[in-house]
Amino acid sequence: MEINKVHSDLKEIYKDKNVDKKFNFTFEYEDGDEKFLLMKLLKKGYWSVMPFAFSADNILAFQLNPNKERFQDTSIVSFNNTYQECFMISPNVKGIIPLTNLIFMHKEYFRKRLQDTIDEVILSSKPFFDYFGGGDLEFFKEFLLSESNQQRFENAEEHKENFYKEFWSHYYNTPENTKAFELFDKLIQRLTYLPEYEDVDHDYGLWNNYIGNVLAKRAYSKIKIEDKDKWKHYWRCAQLPHGFDADGNRFEEYTIHLGWSNSILDSIADSFDSEWESKYAMFPEEVKKHPLFEATEAIRKVGGYAGDLHIKAAVILEKEYNDPIGCWNALLSASYWAGKKGDLDLVEMCWGLAIDLSRTHGWTEIHNVLSEQMEFYYHYKDKI
């Protein structure tokens, strides 16, 4: 039994074809028990992603998004088997082969091999792009072979962040991406810079999660700034789906670094304290009464928090706030905490509520994927 149809189809299309050195990922896990690795992902609470490939011991998956009608248009995340969290690696399926290869572009041997074999890579990629309805590697080929880049390749390590920005600007050519990199430049130029919340209260598209985490972490590090001047960054972070794009480093370059969401959230949750009068007073009434306030407070106060108050918040957001996206995000957060605690009952509860939510709001593709992957989960739950 396969986890979903897309993964099953790709395995069949690329059966007996070695694409690891061409794509820097494979469709069959070659270093162990594939079902065990996929079940680890689901048991950690990540039922909201749709796996389709493996890069070393990490799982590549589409991040299901209620705001997108087709999964092909959603971002692709890597479930890191060491950190056991998800990190965005590509804005869409069209960019996944170039961006997984870009990781090693500063290594001369790797780069020269790609330059020598790019036509073979293009040929191998055609069934992949055909399956998803379009895409090609022409930009990637031009990048590898253009004369103007050969000089930059001589100092590839120095230019790797510029390469990263250029790839994202090509494969996610949107105003949101432009705004995100403008902010990144300011954060890199001044490592002590914390923007006023109102100056960054924008929609950054696929970067929303990452930016919310980065700004909350930077705000927390500013010990000379009082919480009353930082809480809006904290509140933005608290409302995002937990377990995605937690950068554990100081923001010194564009590339997403690995970190733990629980570390960031445990830090900021200290400010959400209804019993600490001076801190509680800084929040406006609508925030104090918001169901995610109590849930965020519990992260720090409740030992071994397993996400139950995020489930409660999700139900309230759907029924009382008429906020299905907020409900979806709260369910993802609840499942993240349940997965960290190893509470499979709560993971399954979140999953079931998400299936109901997707049915109610006509998110047909999400509903089908969640249901299909739940069958896989229950089939192997007691076997692996």
N, C-alpha and C positions, 0 to 999 in steps of 0.2 A: 504494500500500500504506500502511495506517495503522498507527500504533504499537501500538494496542490497541483492542479492541471498544468500550470505554466512550467513548473519545475519538471514535471513528468515529460512534457512535450520537448523541452530543451534537452533533457537527457537522451531522449530517443533521437532527436535531430543530430546530436553530436556523439552518438554512440560510436565507440572505437576510434574517435578522432581526438588526437592530443592537441588541445588548444592552450594548455597552461602557459607555455612560453610566449604565446601570441596575445592572449587576453589578460594574462596575469590572474586568471581565475578559471575554475573548472565547474562543470555541472554535476559531477559526481565527486563526493568526498573521498580522497584517495589515501588518507592517513589514519583511517580508523572506522569506527561504526557510524555511518551517516545518520541512521535513525536516532542513535544516542545523542549526537550533537544537536539535531533538530529538536529533540524532546527537551534538551537542556534549555534551548531558547524559549520554548513554550512554557516550561515550568518556572522559568525566571520571570514570567509575566508578559512576554513579548508576543502575544497573539495578534497584535495590531500591525505586524509586518508580514510580508509575503515572501518567503525565501525562494531563491531561484539558482543560487550558485555559491561556490566556496572559494575563498582566497586564503590559502594555507589553512589554519584552523578557525578562521573567521567565516561567518555566514553573510552573504550579500542578499539584501531583501528590499523590496519596495515598501516604503512607509505609507500605509493606507491613509488616505486623507479625504475626509468628507467634503472638502471644498473642491475636489477634483473628480470629474466624472469617470475618468479612465486611469487605471493604475499606471499606464505607460507615461502619464504626465506627472507622476509623483516623484519625489526624491528617492534616492537609493541610499540605504544605510548599511553599515557594516556592524554586525554584532560581534564585538571583540571577545574572544573566548577567554582572555585573561581578565579583562575588566568586567566582562559580562554585562556590558551596557552597549547601547547603539550610538553610532556616530555617522553623521552624514558624509557620504563620500562622492556623490554625484547628484546634480540637479535633476537628472532624468536618465532614461535608458540610452539616449543617444550619446551621452557623455561618459558612460561607465567604462568602456574599453580604454579610451584615452586617459581618463583620470586614474584608473588603477595602474596603468603603465607609468603615468607621470610620477608616481611615488618614488620610482627608482631612476628617474631620468638624469639625475646628477652623477650616476655611475657610468663611466665611459663604456665598459664592456656591455652593459645592458643597453645603452643607447645605440651603440654601433650595431648590435645584433638587430635591433628594431629597424634601423636605417637600411640594413641589408635585406630584411625580410618583410618590409612593409607591404609589398604587393601580395605576399602570401597571407599576411594578416588580414588585408582587405578582402581577399577571396574567402577566407575562413569566416569572416564576420558577416558576409552577405546573408546566409540563412538566419542568423541572429536578428539582423535588422529587418529582414523580410517578415519574420515571425511577429515582430512588434509594430509592423506597419510603416517602417521608414527609418532612415538614418544612414550615415556613411562615415568614412574615416578620412575624407578629403582634407579637412582642416588639420587633422593629426599628421597626415602625410606631408602637407605643406610645411608644417611646423618642424618636422624631422629633417626635411631635405632642403629647405630654402637656404640660399647662400647667406642671407642676412643673419640667420641663426647660428651658423657654424662658429662664428667668433664668440658668441655668447656661450656656446657649449664648452668652449675651452675653460670657462670659469662657471660651469653649470651650478655648482654649489652656491655661488654668489647670486645667481639669477633665479634660483628655484622658486622663490616666492613670487617673482614677477611672472614666471611660467604659470604658476597656480592661478594668479589673478587673470591672466589672459585666457586660460582655459574656461574658467567660470564665466568670464565676460562673453565668451563665445557661446557656450552651451546653456547659459542662463542669461540671455541678453534682455534684461528687463530693467525698468527704473528702480525696482526694489533692490536688485543686485548692485546697481550703481550707488545707491544710497548706502548700502551696507559697506561697500569698500571705501567710500568716503569716510565713514565712521571708523573703520578699521585703521585707516591711515592716521587719523587723529589719535587713536589709542596707542598706536605704535610709536608715533613721533614723541609723545609725552606719556611716559609710563605712570606718571602721577595724575594724569588727566581723568577726571570723572565729570562727564557732561551733566548739565541740568536735565532733569527728566523730561521737561517740556521740549527740549531741543532734540530729543531722540524718540519722542513719542510718535513713531511712524510705523507703518507696515513694511517690514523688511522681507516679506515673502518667505521663502524657504529658510532664510537666515533668522527668523524670529526667535526660535528656540535658542540658537547659539548666542545671539546678541543678548537675549534676556539673561542667560546664565553668566555671560562674560561681564555684563554691567553690574549684576548683583554681586559677583565675586569681587570686582574692583571696588564697589561701594563698601563692601564689608572690610576690605583691607585698609580703608581710609579711616584710621582710628581717631584722627583729629576732627573728623566731621561727625556731627551728632546724628543720631538715628532719624530725627525729624527731617533732616535734609537728605536722607537716603531711603526712606521707607518705600517710596514709589518704585524704585528699582527692585526692592525686595518683593513688593506685591506683584509686580509684573512677572517676576521669576516664579513666584508661588502658583500663579494661574496657568503656567505652561505645563504640558505633559512631562512628567518627571521620567528620567531614565534615558534622555536623548541629549546628545551634544554637550556634555558636561566637560568643559575644558579645565583641567586641573592646574594649568600653568598661568603665570602672568602673561597677559596678552602682548607678545612681542613680535608675532608674525601672523600672517593670514591663516596658515594651515591649522585645522582643528587638531588640538592635542588631546590626549586621552585623560580622562579623569572620572570621578565618581559623583553622580548627582546627589547621593545622600550626604556627601561631605559639604557641598555647597548649601544644600537645603537645611542641614542640621545647624549650620552657622547662622543663616538668616532667620531661622525659626525662633531663635532666642528673642527676637524683637516682637514676635507675636505672642505677647504674654498678657492675658486679660487680668491677671492678678498683680501685675507691676503697673501701678497707677500712672506713673510718669510716661511710660512707654505706651500704654494703652490709650492715653489721652491724645497722642499725636495722630491717631488714625481717625478719619472721618467716619460718621455713623454708618454710611453705606458699606464701608469696608468691614467695620466691626460686626455688622449683621450678616455679611456675606458668608455662606456656608464654608467657603474655603479658608476663612480666617481660623475657625475652630480646627479645621483639618491640618492647617499649617502649624498651628500652636502644638498640636499633638505630636508632631514629628520629634520635637525636642523633649516634650513632657512625658510621653508615654514610652516606657521602656519596651524595646522590641516592637515598635509600631509596625502594624501590618496592613495599614491602608483602609481600615473600616470606616473612618470618618470621611475619607475621600469618596467612598461608596455612598455614604449618606449625602454628601455634598452633591454628587452626581445626580442623584434622584431629585433633590430639591431644585437643582439648576434646570432640569428637564421639566418638572411639573409646575414649579412656582415661578421660575425666571424665564421660562420659554426659551432656553438657551441650549439647543442640542449640541453645538460645538463645545461649549463649556462643559456640558455633561460628558461628551466623548473624551475631552482632555482629562477630566477628573477621573474617569474610569481607567485611562491609561496610567495616571499617577497612582491610583489605588492598586492596580495590578503590579506596578513596579515595586511598591512597598511590600505587597503580599509575596511577590516572588523573592525578594531579598530575605524575607522572614521564612520562606519555605512553606507558606500557608496555601496549599493548593486549593483548598475549599474556597478561599477568597479570590484566588486567581480565576477559578472557574465561574464564580459568581459574577465577577467583572466581565468576563468573556460573554456569559449568557446575557447580561444586561446590554452589552454592546451589540449583540445580535438583535435583540429586541429593538434597540434604538435605531439601528440601521434599517430594520424592516419598517418601523413607524415612519421614518423620514424618507423612505424611498432610495436609500443608498444601496442600490441593488448589487452592484459589483462588490462592495465591501461586505454586504450580507452574505453573498455566495462564498467569498473567500473565507470569512470567519467560520461559516458553517462547515465548509469542506475541511478546514484545518482542525476544527474541533473533532470531526470524525477520526482523523489521523491521531489526534491526541488521545482520545479514549481507547482507540485500538491498541496503542502501545503503552498507555499509562502504567499498567501493572506488569508489563513485560520487560520494561527497560528501567 
